[in-house]
Amino acid sequence: MPRTPRPPAVEALRLAVIYTLFGVLWILISDTVVAWITTDPVRLTSLQTAKGWLFVGASAAVLAFLVYRALARAARAQQALTATEAGYRELFQANPLPMWIYDPATLRFLAVNDAAVVHYGYSREAFLRMTIGDIRPLEDLPALRDWLARAGDGAVLSGLWRHCKRDGTLIEVDISSHGMEWGGRPARCVVATDVTERRRAERALRVSEERLRIGLQGINAAMNVVEVPPDATDVRSARLYIDPVVKRVLGYADHEFPNKLEEWLARVHPDDRPALDARVAVMTQWKPGLTHARYRMRHRDGSWRWIENTRSNLLHEPSVGAVVMNFRDITERKAAEVERARLESRLRQAEKMEAVGRLAGGIAHDFNNILGGILGYAEMLVETAAEGTPQRRYAQNVLTAANRASGLVEQILSYSRSQRGKRVPVELDRIVAETLDLVRGKLAAGITLETRLPAKQHYVIGDPTQLHQIVMNLCTNAVHAMGESGKLLVSVGAEEVDAERVFAHTTLRPGSYACLAVEDSGSGMDATTLARLFEPFFTTKEIGKGTGLGLSLVYGIVTDSGGAIDVASTPGRGSRFTIYLPRVDSPAIAEDETETPVVRGNGERIMVVEDEQALMALICEVLKRLGYEPAGFADSAAALAEFETRPEQFDALITDEVMPRLAGTELAAALRRHRSDLPIVLVSGYIGPIMSERAAAAGIREILKKPVQARELAASLARALGRA
């Protein structure tokens, strides 16, 4: 604003002072000049008189000049002030931002521009009747008064306030205020900028950013930015902005993680580093788009975390010039993937075992029928052939081969869930010791056998025959892995397991276990072999040296018993199998190993029902030799019809289970409806819990598993007739 002209009284006083100072200066100068010109009194008086008039005239002229100049200057200043004020008023009114001038003492509006009238909705007359407090919410007035009280008259003030429009709308306004004079008195000029929409957008942005931040924290995801200068030759030294979420995931504080790409790479797992270095080396050559990478990074505690990066190349964007990386911690997901792969492997193993079980159930009936005939006739040939004759030797060889075939079928049937061994308390140490006696006799001269059996007995619930198979199969595999020389170590111990342990093929639950360990110094196994170790029919042996059923049998027995298997092996350094079996405190049940004499019949008439003609003929032949009178039937329906005519003509029934028309248990139930006390012996290729339940429901107490030998048939029939 222009300088205000001086008041007239002030200007007159200024001129009087100037005139007085001029007069004093004139007197001093004139007196000095007159005294210098003459010393004559008359002439001196005349000169002094002339000096006086000259002074008066000169003073009048000077005074007139000064007054004229002062008045002209005042007129020009007033004109300039008027023009300047007009210009400022025009700018004040034309400003697109709301402006007003108010009295800081009364807070009343002194002037408002057109923008304020339009924006706030009040007329100019209404504004000039109001105070600035009238456009503020009541709750903001104390803060406004305090704000104005702290500011001086000339201080420049700024701040963010809320204002009310005429229609009641609340807006947020950025205020800038400075002191001035208005009409000769102090005033303040205010410029108001409506920032309502900007503030609303800022708040929405902050809310969005906070939601994004919380969301990223919840999924352990964040953004890293690699700033690559256009002329960079070594991107490893590029600046790296690291999101705080990344540092939190990796366990580092803000100051512990440098902002260089090379420092990031230094924390990558050594196995993943080469591939990542290769990608970084060509970072400036990346094409626009997304690329993905997974690698491990070292956590502050020394562990490794799996990281997934989705990288977007924005180097071609001049305003960005960086690579943006989406960071995600996928450690838990990777662990879940590993666990899923492990469970899928177990599922495939279970499906294979189930398939073998179904295969076993399918072939057991027919194959055992064939073996039954071979075994039966071989036994009779051995009995009838003279000792030392070739016929006796031939028959004995046939019997031996048939027994070996029966053992192989027994192993196959062990995979079937329907074929379970008996469950009794067994002394594991004794089974191991007895089996090792057999193993020791078959060892090559260069193989040493070392045992570590505890003094205290360890009891497990299981089938003695199946436990024998476990030890024998593990030792046999170990011997084959060592060849002609090596060391075989077999140990038995006990262990209390407090927490679940997950092995490659099984899971060990908490509990008390007896541990059987078989360790060899053989060739060992690689990862591929270990993965397929317990698959049925999988073997690394030469053709004719193995069937691939041994370890599968071990797996089935152990898992059926509620135990687990842990395998550790290194190629060229041997293998160690550790078997965990649930331990009990009960002593082993003593087995009666004495062979009882064969119980013979007294001419009892026995109904024999078997759809296989050859096997039916064999059973009838055996019964005749045992002193019974057999009546054979190849059709179960025909046997039922014959029995219904005269139920008392038969003393007992021997029937196969799997037959075309009526199953053995169904035939037994039908016969017992006519004669409830009929003794029955059921013969089946496989026996399990389901079969036992069906037999018990039909009133059957005696069950024989094919192939049946003469001694077993005689003992079972004697028990059914009550003669055992």
Stockholm file with secondary structure:
# STOCKHOLM 1.0

chainA/1-724         MPRTPRPPAVEALRLAVIYTLFGVLWILISDTVVAWITTDPVRLTSLQTAKGWLFVGASAAVLAFLVYRALARAARAQQALTATEAGYRELFQANPLPMWIYDPATLRFLAVNDAAVVHYGYSREAFLRMTIGDIRPLEDLPALRDWLARAGDGAVLSGLWRHCKRDGTLIEVDISSHGMEWGGRPARCVVATDVTERRRAERALRVSEERLRIGLQGINAAMNVVEVPPDATDVRSARLYIDPVVKRVLGYADHEFPNKLEEWLARVHPDDRPALDARVAVMTQWKPGLTHARYRMRHRDGSWRWIENTRSNLLHEPSVGAVVMNFRDITERKAAEVERARLESRLRQAEKMEAVGRLAGGIAHDFNNILGGILGYAEMLVETAAEGTPQRRYAQNVLTAANRASGLVEQILSYSRSQRGKRVPVELDRIVAETLDLVRGKLAAGITLETRLPAKQHYVIGDPTQLHQIVMNLCTNAVHAMGESGKLLVSVGAEEVDAERVFAHTTLRPGSYACLAVEDSGSGMDATTLARLFEPFFTTKEIGKGTGLGLSLVYGIVTDSGGAIDVASTPGRGSRFTIYLPRVDSPAIAEDETETPVVRGNGERIMVVEDEQALMALICEVLKRLGYEPAGFADSAAALAEFETRPEQFDALITDEVMPRLAGTELAAALRRHRSDLPIVLVSGYIGPIMSERAAAAGIREILKKPVQARELAASLARALGRA
#=GR chainA/1-724 SS CCCCCCCHHHHHHHHHHHHHHHHHHHHHHHHHHHHHHCCCHHHHHHHHHHHHHHHHHHHHHHHHHHHHHHHHHHHHHHHHHHHHHHHHHHHHHHCSSCEEEECTTTCBEEEECHHHHHHHCCCHHHHHTSBGGGGSCGGGHHHHHHHHHHSCTTCCEEEEEEEECTTSCEEEEEEEEEEEEETTEEEEEEEEEECHHHHHHHHHHHHHHHHHHHHHHHTTEEEEEEECCTTCSCGGGCEEEECHHHHHHHTCCGGGSCSBHHHHHTTBCTTTHHHHHHHHHTGGGCCSSEEEEEEEEECTTSCEEEEEEEEEEETTCTTTCEEEEEEEECHHHHHHHHHHHHHHHHHHHHHHHHHHHHHHHHHHHHHHHHHHHHHHHHHHHHHHSCTTSHHHHHHHHHHHHHHHHHHHHHHHHHTSTTCCCCCEEEEHHHHHHHHHHHHHTTCCTEEEEEEECCSSCCEEEECHHHHHHHHHHHHHHHHHHHTTEEEEEEEEEEEEECSCEECSSCEECSEEEEEEEEEECSCCCCHHHHHTTTSTTCCCSCTTTCCSCHHHHHHHHHHHTTCEEEEEEETTTEEEEEEEEEEECSCCCCCCCSCCCCCCCSSCEEEEECSSHHHHHHHHHHHHHTTCEEEEESCHHHHHHHHHHCGGGCSEEEEESCCSSSCHHHHHHHHHHHCTTCCEEEEESCCCHHHHHHHHHTTCCEEEESSCCHHHHHHHHHHHTTCC
#=GC SS_cons         CCCCCCCHHHHHHHHHHHHHHHHHHHHHHHHHHHHHHCCCHHHHHHHHHHHHHHHHHHHHHHHHHHHHHHHHHHHHHHHHHHHHHHHHHHHHHHCSSCEEEECTTTCBEEEECHHHHHHHCCCHHHHHTSBGGGGSCGGGHHHHHHHHHHSCTTCCEEEEEEEECTTSCEEEEEEEEEEEEETTEEEEEEEEEECHHHHHHHHHHHHHHHHHHHHHHHTTEEEEEEECCTTCSCGGGCEEEECHHHHHHHTCCGGGSCSBHHHHHTTBCTTTHHHHHHHHHTGGGCCSSEEEEEEEEECTTSCEEEEEEEEEEETTCTTTCEEEEEEEECHHHHHHHHHHHHHHHHHHHHHHHHHHHHHHHHHHHHHHHHHHHHHHHHHHHHHHSCTTSHHHHHHHHHHHHHHHHHHHHHHHHHTSTTCCCCCEEEEHHHHHHHHHHHHHTTCCTEEEEEEECCSSCCEEEECHHHHHHHHHHHHHHHHHHHTTEEEEEEEEEEEEECSCEECSSCEECSEEEEEEEEEECSCCCCHHHHHTTTSTTCCCSCTTTCCSCHHHHHHHHHHHTTCEEEEEEETTTEEEEEEEEEEECSCCCCCCCSCCCCCCCSSCEEEEECSSHHHHHHHHHHHHHTTCEEEEESCHHHHHHHHHHCGGGCSEEEEESCCSSSCHHHHHHHHHHHCTTCCEEEEESCCCHHHHHHHHHTTCCEEEESSCCHHHHHHHHHHHTTCC
//
